[in-house]
Amino acid sequence: MTVNAMTEQPSPAEALPDVLMRIVSELHDVAYLIERIEPQLLEVGGGAELLNSPESMKVMQGIDLAVQKTRGLAEFIDTITGEIPQDWAVDVATALSLVKLSEMQRALGGAMHRGTVQPLAKAAGEFDFF
């Protein structure tokens, strides 16, 4: 007797460590893609002359900061994933639905993002204490 794989319903729950490691992989890919922007900007923007402008320098520093933050998040998630038991599961479909719903709510309500975001007017690395 053969079983058609298409008729079987896969479980929507997946091992949490596996899901987190996919997120880590995606974050590393994002960091790599962001990092590739810098040389292209230098090529298109006129090379070293681009770095003479304070505004351009802020953009370049912002790119570097985005790469560092993305890699930092990936390393953090990778570190905590090692301590999560393999039998912990997450319903990925439900989790993604909740993320999409919260994004829609924010977009429709014009709500601000609750996290701390580096303002574009500041140079990368600048911060306010309070």
All heavy atoms as an XYZ file, in Angstrom:
982
protein
N       0.836     -1.178      0.000
C       0.000      0.000      0.000
C       0.882      1.242      0.000
O       1.827      1.343      0.762
C      -0.870     -0.027      1.258
C      -1.773      1.162      1.369
S      -2.863      0.905      2.771
C      -3.239      2.569      3.102
N       0.594      2.190     -0.880
C       1.363      3.422     -0.943
C       0.518      4.567     -0.418
O      -0.694      4.586     -0.548
C       1.797      3.737     -2.380
O       0.640      3.888     -3.175
C       2.693      2.643     -2.921
N       1.195      5.525      0.182
C       0.513      6.696      0.730
C       0.946      7.914     -0.070
O       2.143      8.153     -0.251
C       0.862      6.885      2.230
C       0.212      8.133      2.766
C       0.453      5.665      3.015
N      -0.007      8.645     -0.552
C       0.275      9.853     -1.305
C       0.635     10.964     -0.316
O      -0.141     11.287      0.574
C      -0.948     10.245     -2.143
C      -0.644     11.402     -3.064
O       0.408     12.025     -2.972
N      -1.571     11.678     -3.957
N       1.790     11.541     -0.466
C       2.254     12.583      0.454
C       1.361     13.819      0.400
O       1.268     14.566      1.364
C       3.696     12.968      0.143
N       0.688     14.046     -0.707
C      -0.161     15.226     -0.840
C      -1.426     15.125      0.009
O      -2.001     16.119      0.396
C      -0.551     15.436     -2.307
C       0.629     15.720     -3.213
S       1.544     17.191     -2.731
C       0.455     18.434     -3.362
N      -1.880     13.902      0.305
C      -3.105     13.748      1.082
C      -2.846     13.828      2.576
O      -3.758     14.057      3.348
C      -3.794     12.410      0.757
O      -2.904     11.342      1.074
C      -4.211     12.350     -0.696
N      -1.611     13.632      2.992
C      -1.288     13.738      4.410
C      -1.230     15.204      4.810
O      -0.697     16.037      4.089
C       0.069     13.088      4.703
C       0.067     11.592      4.550
C       1.428     11.007      4.851
O       2.294     11.737      5.363
O       1.627      9.821      4.573
N      -1.789     15.505      5.969
C      -1.751     16.872      6.482
C      -0.549     17.019      7.407
O      -0.505     16.380      8.455
C      -3.044     17.187      7.250
C      -4.265     17.263      6.384
C      -4.182     18.420      5.407
O      -3.614     19.467      5.704
N      -4.737     18.231      4.233
N       0.430     17.824      7.031
C       1.576     18.012      7.910
C       1.158     18.794      9.146
O       0.256     19.617      9.104
C       2.564     18.816      7.058
C       1.727     19.480      6.036
C       0.531     18.595      5.815
N       1.812     18.499     10.214
C       1.533     19.208     11.461
C       2.040     20.638     11.345
O       3.167     20.869     10.898
C       2.242     18.492     12.613
O       2.159     19.268     13.780
N       1.207     21.617     11.743
C       1.660     23.001     11.645
C       2.705     23.350     12.707
O       3.379     24.348     12.595
C       0.383     23.813     11.848
C      -0.512     22.919     12.625
C      -0.156     21.525     12.228
N       2.832     22.495     13.719
C       3.801     22.762     14.779
C       5.184     22.274     14.354
O       5.330     21.191     13.793
C       3.376     22.089     16.071
N       6.172     23.116     14.605
C       7.557     22.761     14.294
C       8.393     22.960     15.544
O       8.041     23.750     16.420
C       8.100     23.650     13.178
C       7.410     23.462     11.853
C       8.042     24.319     10.765
O       9.284     24.396     10.713
O       7.280     24.895      9.989
N       9.504     22.269     15.603
C      10.406     22.415     16.745
C      10.913     23.855     16.799
O      11.400     24.392     15.795
C      11.568     21.439     16.640
N      10.767     24.475     17.951
C      11.169     25.878     18.119
C      12.641     26.113     17.776
O      12.959     27.075     17.072
C      10.847     26.356     19.535
C      11.174     27.802     19.857
C      10.459     28.759     18.901
C      10.814     28.125     21.292
N      13.557     25.248     18.218
C      14.963     25.476     17.845
C      15.190     25.475     16.332
O      15.991     26.263     15.821
C      15.710     24.315     18.517
C      14.846     23.942     19.668
C      13.440     24.150     19.190
N      14.453     24.631     15.607
C      14.595     24.596     14.148
C      14.110     25.900     13.518
O      14.740     26.438     12.601
C      13.818     23.421     13.548
C      14.381     22.072     13.959
O      15.538     22.027     14.443
O      13.662     21.063     13.816
N      12.990     26.401     14.010
C      12.446     27.663     13.500
C      13.414     28.802     13.789
O      13.710     29.634     12.911
C      11.060     27.955     14.120
C      10.577     29.342     13.741
C      10.050     26.898     13.707
N      13.943     28.830     15.000
C      14.877     29.902     15.368
C      16.158     29.848     14.541
O      16.702     30.890     14.157
C      15.194     29.842     16.867
C      14.032     30.205     17.785
C      14.424     29.979     19.251
C      13.577     31.636     17.569
N      16.628     28.655     14.230
C      17.838     28.547     13.414
C      17.585     28.996     11.978
O      18.479     29.555     11.334
C      18.398     27.115     13.451
C      19.000     26.750     14.806
S      20.148     27.993     15.479
C      21.469     27.916     14.306
N      16.366     28.815     11.477
C      16.031     29.359     10.152
C      16.036     30.880     10.201
O      16.477     31.544      9.260
C      14.677     28.825      9.683
C      14.733     27.371      9.265
C      13.591     26.937      8.365
N      12.293     27.477      8.643
C      11.297     26.832      9.241
N      11.472     25.596      9.667
N      10.129     27.406      9.422
N      15.556     31.441     11.310
C      15.576     32.902     11.473
C      17.017     33.394     11.515
O      17.359     34.403     10.886
C      14.801     33.323     12.736
C      13.313     33.032     12.545
C      15.039     34.794     13.066
C      12.467     33.187     13.798
N      17.887     32.685     12.220
C      19.311     33.050     12.287
C      19.905     33.054     10.888
O      20.622     33.993     10.500
C      20.080     32.083     13.218
C      21.586     32.230     13.054
C      19.674     32.308     14.666
N      19.603     32.035     10.117
C      20.118     31.955      8.754
C      19.632     33.134      7.911
O      20.413     33.742      7.162
C      19.677     30.628      8.123
O      20.085     30.554      6.789
N      18.353     33.468      8.044
C      17.799     34.605      7.305
C      18.454     35.914      7.729
O      18.738     36.771      6.893
C      16.282     34.684      7.496
C      15.514     33.565      6.825
C      15.634     33.579      5.307
O      15.687     34.666      4.705
O      15.686     32.484      4.724
N      18.691     36.082      9.016
C      19.344     37.315      9.494
C      20.760     37.445      8.941
O      21.193     38.543      8.578
C      19.351     37.359     11.024
C      18.013     37.677     11.677
C      18.086     37.459     13.190
C      17.566     39.101     11.364
N      21.487     36.337      8.879
C      22.825     36.384      8.284
C      22.750     36.754      6.801
O      23.579     37.525      6.308
C      23.562     35.053      8.478
C      24.139     34.886      9.843
N      25.133     35.696     10.355
C      23.862     33.996     10.821
C      25.444     35.318     11.570
N      24.675     34.292     11.884
N      21.744     36.232      6.100
C      21.555     36.595      4.690
C      21.239     38.078      4.543
O      21.760     38.746      3.650
C      20.429     35.769      4.058
C      20.799     34.311      3.862
O      21.998     33.969      3.979
O      19.880     33.513      3.587
N      20.388     38.608      5.419
C      20.035     40.034      5.385
C      21.277     40.890      5.631
O      21.518     41.879      4.925
C      18.923     40.355      6.409
C      18.755     41.847      6.589
C      17.616     39.715      5.982
N      22.089     40.503      6.618
C      23.314     41.256      6.903
C      24.234     41.273      5.681
O      24.804     42.317      5.329
C      24.042     40.654      8.105
N      24.357     40.142      5.016
C      25.198     40.065      3.820
C      24.665     40.982      2.721
O      25.424     41.708      2.071
C      25.264     38.612      3.334
C      25.967     38.455      2.016
C      27.350     38.591      1.920
C      25.246     38.202      0.852
C      27.991     38.461      0.700
C      25.885     38.062     -0.370
C      27.254     38.196     -0.442
O      27.886     38.077     -1.651
N      23.337     40.970      2.524
C      22.749     41.813      1.484
C      22.917     43.301      1.803
O      23.220     44.097      0.911
C      21.270     41.472      1.307
C      20.991     40.093      0.715
C      19.499     39.786      0.789
C      21.497     40.005     -0.709
N      22.735     43.665      3.053
C      22.922     45.075      3.448
C      24.374     45.479      3.230
O      24.667     46.567      2.730
C      22.516     45.288      4.923
C      21.025     45.071      5.111
C      22.901     46.700      5.386
C      20.585     45.031      6.567
N      25.287     44.592      3.590
C      26.718     44.867      3.452
C      27.113     45.110      1.996
O      28.013     45.901      1.708
C      27.488     43.681      4.025
C      28.885     43.975      4.468
C      29.471     42.804      5.225
O      29.225     41.635      4.861
O      30.184     43.069      6.202
N      26.430     44.451      1.081
C      26.740     44.609     -0.343
C      26.304     45.965     -0.898
O      26.708     46.339     -1.997
C      26.067     43.490     -1.140
C      26.738     42.146     -0.919
C      26.124     41.033     -1.699
N      25.827     41.399     -3.071
C      25.007     40.724     -3.850
N      24.386     39.660     -3.394
N      24.777     41.103     -5.092
N      25.497     46.698     -0.145
C      25.029     48.014     -0.600
C      26.172     49.024     -0.622
O      26.265     49.840     -1.543
C      23.878     48.527      0.295
C      22.654     47.641      0.120
C      23.553     49.973      0.003
C      21.549     47.928      1.121
N      27.045     48.977      0.367
C      28.123     49.967      0.497
C      28.989     50.103     -0.752
O      29.137     51.206     -1.283
C      29.004     49.630      1.705
C      28.823     50.578      2.832
C      29.697     50.233      4.020
O      30.184     49.096      4.143
O      29.891     51.138      4.818
N      29.584     49.021     -1.247
C      30.429     49.170     -2.435
C      29.649     49.676     -3.650
O      30.174     50.432     -4.464
C      30.971     47.766     -2.694
C      30.651     46.954     -1.512
C      29.617     47.661     -0.723
N      28.384     49.276     -3.749
C      27.574     49.738     -4.874
C      27.294     51.225     -4.768
O      27.317     51.941     -5.774
C      26.274     48.936     -4.955
C      26.509     47.498     -5.335
C      25.245     46.660     -5.292
O      24.178     47.149     -4.962
N      25.378     45.398     -5.628
N      27.050     51.719     -3.560
C      26.841     53.162     -3.371
C      28.105     53.943     -3.720
O      28.036     55.013     -4.329
C      26.430     53.463     -1.928
C      24.986     53.211     -1.560
C      24.757     53.501     -0.082
C      24.047     54.046     -2.403
N      29.248     53.410     -3.322
C      30.510     54.083     -3.639
C      30.734     54.128     -5.146
O      31.188     55.134     -5.687
C      31.680     53.388     -2.942
C      31.775     53.593     -1.441
C      32.859     52.711     -0.847
C      32.015     55.052     -1.107
N      30.396     53.047     -5.814
C      30.581     52.982     -7.264
C      29.650     53.947     -7.985
O      30.060     54.683     -8.872
C      30.337     51.551     -7.748
C      30.615     51.341     -9.214
C      30.396     49.893     -9.609
O      30.902     49.002     -8.902
O      29.716     49.663    -10.616
N      28.392     53.950     -7.588
C      27.388     54.791     -8.243
C      27.544     56.260     -7.825
O      27.340     57.165     -8.633
C      25.960     54.292     -7.910
C      24.898     55.249     -8.390
C      25.736     52.918     -8.499
N      27.920     56.476     -6.573
C      27.951     57.826     -6.025
C      29.227     58.607     -6.268
O      29.356     59.728     -5.792
N      30.179     58.069     -6.940
C      31.373     58.834     -7.257
C      32.610     58.439     -6.468
O      33.563     59.199     -6.381
N      32.595     57.292     -5.842
C      33.774     56.781     -5.157
C      34.074     57.494     -3.861
O      33.199     57.808     -3.074
N      35.356     57.792     -3.658
C      35.834     58.371     -2.404
C      35.262     59.766     -2.151
O      35.175     60.207     -1.014
C      37.354     58.415     -2.399
N      34.870     60.481     -3.223
C      34.279     61.813     -3.052
C      32.994     61.746     -2.240
O      32.648     62.671     -1.521
C      33.985     62.440     -4.413
C      35.215     62.752     -5.221
C      34.857     63.249     -6.606
O      33.704     63.653     -6.835
O      35.749     63.239     -7.469
N      32.298     60.641     -2.355
C      31.055     60.443     -1.614
C      31.307     60.502     -0.108
O      30.486     61.015      0.646
C      30.433     59.091     -1.994
C      29.103     58.734     -1.350
C      27.996     59.621     -1.926
C      28.771     57.280     -1.587
N      32.456     60.009      0.326
C      32.766     59.957      1.748
C      33.133     61.320      2.327
O      33.227     61.469      3.541
C      33.892     58.960      2.000
C      33.573     57.514      1.605
C      34.783     56.628      1.824
C      32.371     57.001      2.370
N      33.323     62.324      1.482
C      33.638     63.674      1.967
C      32.411     64.408      2.484
O      32.530     65.359      3.235
C      34.316     64.496      0.868
C      35.702     63.978      0.554
O      36.365     63.391      1.398
N      36.136     64.177     -0.678
N      31.257     63.980      2.089
C      30.013     64.613      2.521
C      29.584     64.047      3.878
O      29.500     62.832      4.040
C      28.908     64.348      1.484
O      27.642     64.598      2.037
N      29.297     64.921      4.848
C      28.842     64.425      6.159
C      27.547     63.609      6.068
O      27.389     62.625      6.774
C      28.610     65.696      6.974
C      29.410     66.748      6.298
C      29.468     66.367      4.857
N      26.637     64.024      5.196
C      25.384     63.288      5.050
C      25.630     61.905      4.463
O      25.029     60.925      4.897
C      24.400     64.067      4.169
C      23.893     65.337      4.804
C      23.197     65.094      6.141
O      22.365     64.168      6.236
O      23.500     65.826      7.097
N      26.511     61.815      3.495
C      26.838     60.516      2.903
C      27.527     59.618      3.921
O      27.285     58.405      3.964
C      27.740     60.697      1.689
O      27.070     61.427      0.687
N      28.372     60.230      4.741
C      29.072     59.460      5.770
C      28.080     58.884      6.776
O      28.213     57.741      7.221
C      30.103     60.326      6.481
C      30.987     59.516      7.387
S      31.764     58.151      6.515
C      33.422     58.682      6.538
N      27.017     59.645      7.108
C      25.986     59.145      8.019
C      25.282     57.936      7.414
O      24.976     56.974      8.104
C      24.956     60.241      8.334
C      25.458     61.299      9.272
C      24.356     62.317      9.534
C      24.860     63.467     10.363
N      23.795     64.456     10.608
N      25.018     57.993      6.118
C      24.369     56.870      5.440
C      25.270     55.640      5.494
O      24.815     54.532      5.811
C      24.009     57.224      3.981
C      23.571     55.989      3.205
C      22.939     58.298      3.940
N      26.549     55.819      5.221
C      27.487     54.699      5.235
C      27.606     54.116      6.648
O      27.639     52.901      6.824
C      28.863     55.133      4.713
C      28.828     55.654      3.281
S      28.121     54.505      2.118
C      29.585     53.701      1.576
N      27.652     54.986      7.653
C      27.707     54.516      9.036
C      26.411     53.788      9.402
O      26.434     52.804     10.134
C      27.940     55.676      9.997
C      29.334     56.242      9.924
C      29.495     57.466     10.814
O      28.534     58.167     11.126
N      30.726     57.728     11.222
N      25.296     54.276      8.895
C      24.015     53.624      9.140
C      23.977     52.227      8.551
O      23.423     51.296      9.152
N      24.563     52.069      7.372
C      24.642     50.744      6.749
C      25.483     49.814      7.612
O      25.093     48.669      7.876
C      25.216     50.847      5.316
C      24.213     51.562      4.412
C      25.581     49.472      4.771
C      24.771     51.934      3.051
N      26.628     50.310      8.083
C      27.483     49.497      8.951
C      26.753     49.105     10.236
O      26.836     47.965     10.696
C      28.772     50.242      9.306
C      29.721     50.357      8.131
O      29.601     49.560      7.174
O      30.593     51.245      8.168
N      26.019     50.052     10.814
C      25.271     49.783     12.035
C      24.180     48.747     11.796
O      23.960     47.853     12.618
C      24.679     51.074     12.592
C      23.950     50.959     13.926
C      24.901     50.482     15.018
C      23.345     52.306     14.309
N      23.491     48.847     10.661
C      22.441     47.873     10.330
C      23.024     46.466     10.220
O      22.422     45.495     10.699
C      21.742     48.275      9.033
N      24.197     46.357      9.619
C      24.856     45.053      9.493
C      25.225     44.523     10.876
O      24.968     43.356     11.200
C      26.108     45.149      8.591
C      26.938     43.879      8.653
C      25.699     45.446      7.160
N      25.808     45.392     11.723
C      26.208     44.965     13.065
C      25.002     44.529     13.893
O      25.045     43.507     14.584
C      26.942     46.090     13.780
C      28.306     46.391     13.215
C      28.905     47.652     13.816
O      28.422     48.166     14.817
N      29.974     48.152     13.210
N      23.907     45.297     13.828
C      22.716     44.954     14.596
C      22.103     43.646     14.103
O      21.679     42.811     14.900
C      21.676     46.076     14.513
C      22.014     47.266     15.380
C      20.881     48.266     15.357
C      21.125     49.377     16.357
N      19.934     50.214     16.534
N      22.062     43.457     12.809
C      21.490     42.233     12.243
C      22.310     41.022     12.658
O      21.763     39.994     13.081
C      21.409     42.338     10.707
O      20.668     43.505     10.363
C      20.737     41.121     10.102
N      23.615     41.136     12.567
C      24.476     40.018     12.983
C      24.375     39.791     14.489
O      24.400     38.650     14.955
C      25.921     40.284     12.572
C      26.119     40.112     11.095
C      27.576     39.944     10.725
N      27.662     39.651      9.317
C      28.368     40.358      8.441
N      29.056     41.401      8.844
N      28.388     40.028      7.173
N      24.271     40.866     15.261
C      24.116     40.734     16.713
C      22.839     40.005     17.083
O      22.845     39.141     17.973
N      21.744     40.345     16.410
C      20.484     39.637     16.654
C      20.616     38.160     16.301
O      20.129     37.286     17.025
C      19.358     40.260     15.841
C      18.781     41.559     16.369
C      17.850     42.183     15.331
C      18.036     41.320     17.664
N      21.256     37.876     15.185
C      21.446     36.487     14.766
C      22.253     35.717     15.806
O      21.894     34.587     16.171
C      22.136     36.430     13.401
N      23.320     36.310     16.302
C      24.155     35.643     17.302
C      23.404     35.445     18.614
O      23.530     34.408     19.264
C      25.450     36.428     17.535
C      26.373     36.443     16.336
C      26.755     35.047     15.859
O      27.053     34.169     16.698
O      26.738     34.829     14.629
N      22.605     36.440     19.013
C      21.809     36.327     20.235
C      20.825     35.170     20.125
O      20.727     34.322     21.012
C      21.072     37.637     20.519
C      20.092     37.533     21.648
C      20.534     37.483     22.961
C      18.728     37.477     21.399
C      19.635     37.375     24.013
C      17.815     37.374     22.447
C      18.272     37.320     23.752
N      20.081     35.121     19.019
C      19.101     34.048     18.826
C      19.800     32.696     18.755
O      19.338     31.708     19.333
C      18.246     34.302     17.570
C      17.376     35.543     17.776
C      17.381     33.091     17.240
C      16.661     36.030     16.531
N      20.943     32.639     18.089
C      21.710     31.405     17.995
C      22.136     30.932     19.383
O      22.048     29.741     19.709
C      22.928     31.624     17.100
C      23.667     30.342     16.765
O      23.072     29.256     16.881
O      24.844     30.430     16.382
N      22.562     31.857     20.224
C      23.020     31.514     21.569
C      21.880     30.961     22.429
O      22.037     29.931     23.080
C      23.647     32.742     22.257
O      24.753     33.197     21.471
C      24.124     32.414     23.651
N      20.730     31.639     22.420
C      19.638     31.168     23.266
C      18.988     29.898     22.712
O      18.421     29.123     23.472
C      18.561     32.257     23.506
C      17.858     32.657     22.216
C      19.148     33.447     24.208
C      16.650     33.530     22.432
N      19.105     29.682     21.415
C      18.514     28.480     20.810
C      19.180     27.222     21.337
O      18.525     26.186     21.493
C      18.621     28.546     19.277
O      17.900     29.689     18.826
C      18.043     27.314     18.613
N      20.446     27.297     21.652
C      21.168     26.136     22.173
C      20.633     25.650     23.500
O      20.848     24.492     23.880
N      19.925     26.504     24.227
C      19.399     26.128     25.537
C      17.927     25.710     25.489
O      17.367     25.348     26.515
C      19.574     27.302     26.501
C      21.033     27.662     26.713
C      21.218     28.860     27.618
O      20.245     29.274     28.278
O      22.336     29.377     27.668
N      17.302     25.764     24.323
C      15.887     25.419     24.198
C      15.766     23.940     23.859
O      16.388     23.468     22.900
C      15.208     26.279     23.110
C      15.247     27.748     23.505
C      13.779     25.816     22.881
C      14.725     28.688     22.441
N      14.959     23.205     24.627
C      14.779     21.779     24.329
C      14.177     21.563     22.936
O      13.328     22.340     22.492
C      13.792     21.302     25.402
C      13.860     22.331     26.484
C      14.230     23.624     25.814
N      14.615     20.519     22.271
C      14.164     20.218     20.912
C      12.670     19.875     20.871
O      12.029     20.048     19.844
C      14.993     19.064     20.328
C      14.796     18.821     18.858
C      15.283     19.961     17.965
O      16.189     20.696     18.322
N      14.672     20.106     16.803
N      12.109     19.444     21.997
C      10.699     19.055     21.987
C       9.749     20.242     22.161
O       8.534     20.069     22.113
C      10.413     17.982     23.043
C      10.685     18.445     24.460
O      11.369     19.476     24.639
O      10.224     17.759     25.399
N      10.271     21.447     22.340
C       9.410     22.629     22.374
C       8.976     22.920     20.944
O       9.794     22.963     20.027
C      10.145     23.831     22.934
C      10.309     23.816     24.416
C      10.177     22.756     25.264
C      10.656     24.929     25.228
N      10.433     23.137     26.540
C      10.727     24.463     26.563
C      10.921     26.250     24.966
C      11.039     25.293     27.612
C      11.242     27.083     26.022
C      11.293     26.611     27.334
N       7.685     23.119     20.761
C       7.164     23.337     19.417
C       6.441     24.673     19.332
O       6.015     25.233     20.345
C       6.218     22.204     19.038
N       6.341     25.169     18.120
C       5.629     26.411     17.861
C       4.765     26.203     16.617
O       5.191     25.553     15.667
C       6.603     27.604     17.686
C       7.504     27.419     16.487
C       5.864     28.903     17.589
N       3.562     26.731     16.659
C       2.675     26.689     15.503
C       3.032     27.876     14.621
O       2.626     29.005     14.879
C       1.214     26.747     15.956
C       0.236     26.624     14.802
O       0.655     26.780     13.640
O      -0.947     26.381     15.075
N       3.820     27.618     13.608
C       4.360     28.683     12.761
C       3.251     29.435     12.032
O       3.288     30.656     11.927
C       5.390     28.112     11.762
C       5.910     29.192     10.841
C       6.535     27.455     12.505
N       2.249     28.725     11.558
C       1.157     29.379     10.818
C       0.438     30.385     11.703
O       0.164     31.515     11.285
C       0.182     28.332     10.299
N       0.151     30.018     12.936
C      -0.521     30.936     13.860
C       0.390     32.113     14.201
O      -0.057     33.260     14.232
C      -0.940     30.197     15.147
O      -1.811     29.131     14.798
C      -1.638     31.132     16.112
N       1.657     31.835     14.450
C       2.597     32.901     14.793
C       2.711     33.913     13.661
O       2.701     35.127     13.897
C       3.969     32.311     15.121
N       2.807     33.438     12.420
C       2.904     34.353     11.280
C       1.615     35.132     11.084
O       1.642     36.310     10.724
C       3.267     33.593     10.012
C       4.694     33.049      9.968
C       4.917     32.219      8.722
C       5.709     34.172     10.056
N       0.473     34.502     11.342
C      -0.812     35.204     11.240
C      -0.868     36.346     12.248
O      -1.341     37.441     11.930
C      -1.969     34.244     11.490
O      -2.035     33.290     10.476
N      -0.382     36.108     13.452
C      -0.383     37.151     14.480
C       0.540     38.308     14.090
O       0.212     39.466     14.307
C       0.030     36.570     15.830
C      -0.968     35.593     16.447
C      -0.376     34.950     17.702
C      -2.284     36.278     16.755
N       1.671     37.977     13.487
C       2.590     39.024     13.034
C       1.934     39.863     11.948
O       1.981     41.091     11.977
C       3.916     38.401     12.526
C       4.758     39.431     11.802
C       4.681     37.792     13.680
N       1.286     39.197     10.987
C       0.622     39.925      9.905
C      -0.498     40.796     10.440
O      -0.691     41.921      9.993
C       0.079     38.941      8.862
C       1.171     38.278      8.050
C       0.588     37.269      7.086
C       1.699     36.514      6.373
N       1.165     35.455      5.523
N      -1.264     40.284     11.409
C      -2.347     41.065     11.998
C      -1.816     42.299     12.725
O      -2.380     43.382     12.600
C      -3.177     40.199     12.956
C      -4.099     39.184     12.313
C      -4.733     38.298     13.383
C      -5.182     39.872     11.489
N      -0.739     42.148     13.458
C      -0.190     43.299     14.175
C       0.380     44.332     13.201
O       0.277     45.531     13.424
C       0.869     42.872     15.192
O       2.014     42.374     14.551
N       0.960     43.869     12.083
C       1.455     44.798     11.063
C       0.304     45.563     10.425
O       0.394     46.764     10.197
C       2.246     44.051      9.989
C       3.596     43.572     10.443
C       4.312     42.737      9.395
O       3.734     42.474      8.318
O       5.451     42.345      9.657
N      -0.794     44.851     10.135
C      -1.964     45.513      9.550
C      -2.545     46.530     10.521
O      -2.911     47.634     10.130
C      -3.034     44.481      9.192
C      -2.870     43.916      7.824
S      -4.200     42.844      7.229
C      -5.421     42.778      8.451
N      -2.630     46.152     11.785
C      -3.174     47.058     12.792
C      -2.325     48.317     12.885
O      -2.834     49.431     12.946
C      -3.232     46.358     14.151
C      -3.837     47.200     15.245
C      -3.844     46.455     16.571
O      -3.067     45.534     16.782
N      -4.720     46.874     17.460
N      -1.009     48.160     12.866
C      -0.101     49.306     12.926
C      -0.265     50.180     11.689
O      -0.311     51.404     11.771
C       1.343     48.816     13.029
C       2.111     49.442     14.134
C       3.573     49.083     14.222
N       4.082     47.975     13.455
C       4.322     46.770     13.937
N       4.044     46.491     15.176
N       4.819     45.829     13.176
N      -0.382     49.550     10.530
C      -0.509     50.308      9.279
C      -1.829     51.053      9.214
O      -1.882     52.217      8.788
C      -0.376     49.364      8.081
N      -2.896     50.420      9.623
C      -4.208     51.047      9.556
C      -4.391     52.112     10.629
O      -5.034     53.123     10.406
C      -5.315     49.996      9.679
C      -5.422     49.030      8.507
C      -6.430     47.938      8.821
C      -5.795     49.764      7.239
N      -3.798     51.872     11.794
C      -3.972     52.811     12.899
C      -2.912     53.888     12.941
O      -2.996     54.822     13.735
N      -1.916     53.773     12.099
C      -0.837     54.758     12.103
C      -0.018     54.721     13.381
O       0.614     55.691     13.754
N      -0.034     53.585     14.061
C       0.683     53.463     15.331
C       2.185     53.473     15.091
O       2.670     53.021     14.066
C       0.272     52.180     16.035
N       2.884     53.989     16.067
C       4.342     54.013     15.998
C       4.898     52.660     16.414
O       4.297     51.946     17.202
C       4.902     55.089     16.948
C       4.552     56.504     16.540
S       5.317     56.979     14.998
C       7.012     57.020     15.488
N       6.055     52.330     15.910
C       6.760     51.118     16.299
C       7.212     51.273     17.740
O       7.752     52.304     18.120
C       7.958     50.926     15.361
C       8.765     49.704     15.654
N       8.242     48.448     15.526
C      10.039     49.562     16.057
C       9.186     47.569     15.850
N      10.279     48.232     16.171
N       6.980     50.252     18.562
C       7.283     50.371     19.984
C       8.765     50.268     20.286
O       9.210     50.707     21.331
C       6.540     49.294     20.767
C       5.071     49.563     20.846
C       4.454     48.602     21.803
N       4.609     47.237     21.332
C       3.670     46.321     21.364
N       2.505     46.609     21.852
N       3.898     45.107     20.929
N       9.546     49.685     19.425
C      10.960     49.512     19.700
C      11.718     50.819     19.533
O      11.190     51.837     19.123
N      12.988     50.793     19.894
C      13.812     51.976     19.717
C      14.433     51.926     18.344
O      15.032     50.931     17.958
C      14.913     52.048     20.794
O      15.686     50.862     20.711
C      14.309     52.182     22.178
N      14.258     52.984     17.597
C      14.776     53.054     16.242
C      15.734     54.237     16.167
O      15.424     55.320     16.641
C      13.630     53.232     15.216
C      14.182     53.375     13.823
C      12.676     52.063     15.295
N      16.879     54.029     15.571
C      17.866     55.094     15.409
C      17.314     56.113     14.431
O      17.020     55.785     13.294
C      19.181     54.502     14.871
C      20.273     55.505     14.611
C      20.963     55.952     15.882
O      20.899     55.274     16.881
N      21.598     57.097     15.843
N      17.140     57.373     14.843
C      16.641     58.398     13.923
C      17.622     58.607     12.769
O      18.829     58.504     12.941
C      16.565     59.659     14.784
C      16.645     59.199     16.193
C      17.363     57.883     16.186
N      17.070     58.890     11.607
C      17.925     59.072     10.436
C      18.750     60.339     10.523
O      19.758     60.476      9.850
C      17.065     59.091      9.170
C      16.379     57.771      8.838
C      15.496     57.945      7.612
C      17.388     56.674      8.602
N      18.344     61.308     11.344
C      19.059     62.572     11.442
C      20.337     62.445     12.262
O      21.178     63.327     12.238
C      18.152     63.636     12.076
N      20.497     61.360     13.003
C      21.686     61.176     13.829
C      22.704     60.311     13.108
O      22.361     59.473     12.293
C      21.316     60.493     15.145
C      20.548     61.362     16.096
C      20.407     60.647     17.398
C      19.750     61.543     18.420
N      19.727     60.895     19.727
N      23.944     60.511     13.452
C      24.998     59.656     12.914
C      24.931     58.325     13.637
O      24.501     58.248     14.788
C      26.362     60.303     13.131
N      25.329     57.277     12.955
C      25.331     55.957     13.574
C      26.246     55.980     14.788
O      27.333     56.535     14.750
C      25.812     54.915     12.569
N      25.784     55.409     15.859
C      26.589     55.365     17.075
C      26.220     56.476     18.047
O      26.531     56.390     19.223
N      25.563     57.550     17.577
C      25.101     58.600     18.469
C      23.921     58.070     19.247
O      23.138     57.298     18.761
C      24.622     59.825     17.681
C      25.704     60.727     17.201
C      25.100     61.973     16.590
O      24.204     62.571     17.202
O      25.524     62.317     15.474
N      23.791     58.494     20.498
C      22.630     58.078     21.259
C      22.346     59.114     22.343
O      23.186     59.928     22.689
C      22.841     56.693     21.864
C      23.981     56.625     22.854
C      23.737     56.794     24.197
C      25.276     56.407     22.410
C      24.793     56.745     25.097
C      26.318     56.349     23.305
C      26.079     56.521     24.665
N      21.135     59.043     22.861
C      20.727     59.876     23.971
C      20.627     58.999     25.202
O      20.129     57.884     25.123
C      19.340     60.520     23.707
C      19.387     61.499     22.547
O      20.422     62.181     22.409
O      18.407     61.550     21.804
N      21.093     59.518     26.339
C      20.986     58.724     27.558
C      19.537     58.632     28.015
O      19.071     57.602     28.419
C      21.843     59.311     28.677
C      23.283     58.942     28.540
C      24.235     59.887     28.194
C      23.692     57.634     28.739
C      25.554     59.554     28.078
C      25.027     57.289     28.615
C      25.954     58.257     28.294
N      18.823     59.753     27.985
C      17.419     59.760     28.423
C      16.600     60.608     27.511
O      16.936     61.486     26.908
C      17.296     60.263     29.857
C      18.004     59.395     30.849
C      19.251     59.739     31.331
C      17.447     58.194     31.267
C      19.910     58.934     32.240
C      18.097     57.390     32.174
C      19.334     57.752     32.660
